[in-house]
């Protein structure tokens, strides 16, 4: 038996924007409930701690309190709510647009306890049009929001910071986060699907922050599409905070993120005909309406030569749903045989895979693991694709 007081383990952490379903009146899959998220995270995805970003909603708070009262879960001393096999981190996603923002910015705030989230929810309700909706515009100065999060002992994290819509560098600022935010009140930076550590480290002011690899899970399948391995004694809020601060042996030991080429906004793309383009207009349809790619936006922002030496390794991960010719029934067979997606993606030998799937599918899974797959880059809201082998 392991004494957790003395042991710091690598845990799979999806601190993302997993959303609940229609029960809280947001446009996500109705199957996204607290119970289904917890079950899927444990049995199918294999994560130890998961963030849910609708926890400011009163109905969600009441449901969590009911589960605690019924003995289905219990609050951890170090923050977070412990369910069998996984800890839930209480989060909310907010949209900021004060007089300093060039465009709307999405940010994440995580609270250690239900009590703190209740207090934050009441504070937000006075500054929102509809506090029962996810990712709502908050009518308050960005720095005031940061101060409130810090006052309540929470974590403040700018979300998907490079995407062309509703993000810090995509829309919010001209060149520096200091135009809008207090740099001392940022706990981490969430990269988003179309960038990785190397790309982000082209911006010198980001060198001070840990990077999180997460993605907005609008369905159960998208849980742990990106995640990080974190050294902690147990999956709790306080342990995660220590890991972000690299204190007492806690730290992010590796980031697992989508290969940026697979992201929806990697290259600049014509909004009308979807052709990837260079320059200000489309040579195919002559439209001037373009969606600037993360790759090109970072070239504009670049202020450093690249990755900092203190960064943990960034491992490009290809979710099983991106593998050509791997359909739902085949995926079910793989899961029935080998358990969680993380095991299939990173561990199962090819000779075992071949007992369940065809040779092209098995080779693609191994190719994804080894980083040898050819990828057609995404852009303009369309995911990149794995090039099929002849």
JOKAHU-V563968 format. One record per residue. RES is the residue in one letter. D_CENTER is the distance of its C-alpha to the mean C-alpha in Angstrom with 1 decimal. Layout:
# JOKAHU-V563968
res: [RES/RES]
d_center: [D_CENTER/D_CENTER]
This chain:
# JOKAHU-V563968
res: [X/X/X/X/X/X/X/X/X/X/X/X/X/X/X/X/X/X/X/X/X/X/X/X/X/X/X/X/X/X/X/X/X/X/X/X/X/X/X/X/X/X/X/X/X/X/X/X/X/X/X/X/X/X/X/X/X/X/X/X/X/X/X/X/X/X/X/X/X/X/X/X/X/X/X/X/X/X/X/X/X/X/X/X/X/X/X/X/X/X/X/X/X/X/X/X/X/X/X/X/X/X/X/X/X/X/X/X/X/X/X/X/X/X/X/X/X/X/X/X/X/X/X/X/X/X/X/X/X/X/X/X/X/X/X/X/X/X/X/X/X/X/X/X/X/X/X/X/X/X/X/X/X/X/X/X/X/X/X/X/X/X/X/X/X/X/X/X/X/X/X/X/X/X/X/X/X/X/X/X/X/X/X/X/X/X/X/X/X/X/X/X/X/X/X/X/X/X/X/X/X/X/X/X/X/X/X/X/X/X/X/X/X/X/X/X/X/X/X/X/X/X/X/X/X/X/X/X/X/X/X/X/X/X/X/X/X/X/X/X/X/X/X/X/X/X/X/X/X/X/X/X/X/X/X/X/X/X/X/X/X/X/X/X/X/X/X/X/X/X/X/X/X/X/X/X/X/X/X/X/X/X/X/X/X/X/X/X/X/X/X/X/X/X/X/X/X/X/X/X/X/X/X/X/X/X/X/X/X/X/X/X/X/X/X/X/X/X/X/X/X/X/X/X/X/X/X/X/X/X/X/X/X/X/X/X/X/X/X/X/X/X/X/X/X/X/X/X/X/X/X/X/X/X/X/X/X/X/X/X/X/X/X/X/X/X/X/X/X/X/X/X/X/X/X/X/X/X/X/X/X/X/X/X/X/X/X/X/X/X]
d_center: [32.6/30.0/30.5/27.1/28.8/29.5/26.7/23.4/21.3/18.3/15.9/12.9/10.1/6.9/6.3/3.8/6.0/8.2/11.3/15.0/17.6/20.8/22.2/20.6/21.5/18.3/18.0/15.9/17.5/20.1/19.3/16.2/18.1/17.7/20.0/18.5/14.9/16.6/18.9/16.5/14.1/17.4/19.6/17.7/14.4/15.7/13.2/14.8/12.6/10.2/9.1/10.7/10.9/14.4/16.2/18.3/20.1/23.5/23.6/20.5/22.0/25.3/23.8/22.2/25.6/27.4/25.6/26.3/29.9/30.3/29.2/26.2/24.0/24.8/23.4/23.0/25.2/22.3/20.1/17.8/19.4/20.5/20.7/22.5/20.3/17.1/16.3/14.6/13.1/14.4/12.2/12.8/11.6/14.6/16.1/18.5/21.5/24.4/27.3/25.7/22.7/23.6/21.1/18.5/15.4/12.4/11.6/10.2/12.9/13.2/16.8/18.6/20.9/21.8/24.6/22.5/20.2/23.4/24.8/21.8/21.9/25.6/25.1/22.6/25.0/27.6/25.4/23.9/25.7/24.1/22.3/21.8/19.3/15.5/14.3/17.9/19.8/21.1/24.5/24.5/24.4/21.0/22.7/24.2/20.8/19.7/23.0/22.7/19.4/21.1/24.3/22.7/21.2/17.6/14.6/13.9/10.8/10.9/7.9/7.5/10.9/12.8/12.6/16.2/15.7/14.9/13.4/15.0/16.6/16.6/18.7/19.1/21.2/23.8/23.1/22.0/19.6/22.9/24.1/21.9/20.4/22.1/20.7/21.9/19.8/16.3/14.8/11.9/10.2/6.6/7.8/6.4/8.0/11.5/11.8/12.1/13.8/17.2/16.5/15.0/17.9/20.3/19.9/21.9/20.8/17.3/19.1/19.4/15.8/13.5/10.4/7.0/5.2/1.8/2.9/5.6/7.9/11.3/13.1/13.6/13.5/10.0/8.9/8.1/8.1/6.2/6.9/9.5/13.1/14.5/18.2/19.1/22.2/20.4/17.0/17.6/16.5/19.2/18.6/15.0/16.5/19.1/16.7/15.1/18.7/19.9/22.7/25.0/23.6/20.1/17.5/14.4/16.5/14.3/11.0/10.4/8.9/10.3/13.6/13.4/16.5/14.8/12.6/14.2/15.2/16.3/20.0/22.1/23.4/26.1/25.1/28.4/28.9/25.5/27.3/25.4/27.6/28.7/30.4/30.6/31.8/31.7/34.6/34.2/34.6/35.3/32.6/31.4/28.2/25.4/21.6/21.0/18.7/16.3/18.8/21.7/20.1/19.5/23.1/24.2/22.3/23.2/24.9/24.5/25.3/22.1/20.3/21.3/23.0/21.2/17.8/16.8/16.9/14.2/14.7/14.1/13.3/14.7/13.8/17.2/17.1/17.4/20.5/23.7/26.1/23.8/24.3/23.5/26.7/26.3/22.7/24.3/27.0/24.7/22.9/26.3/27.7/25.0/22.6/18.9/16.9/16.1/19.9/20.6/18.3/19.3/22.6/25.0/27.9/29.0/32.3/30.6/28.3/31.5/32.9/30.4/29.4/31.3/31.7/29.6/26.6/27.0/27.5/24.4/22.3/24.1/23.8/20.0/20.2/22.6/21.1/24.2/23.2/24.1/21.4/22.3/19.9/18.1/18.6/19.5/16.9/17.9/16.0/17.8/20.0/21.4/25.0/27.4/30.0/33.6]
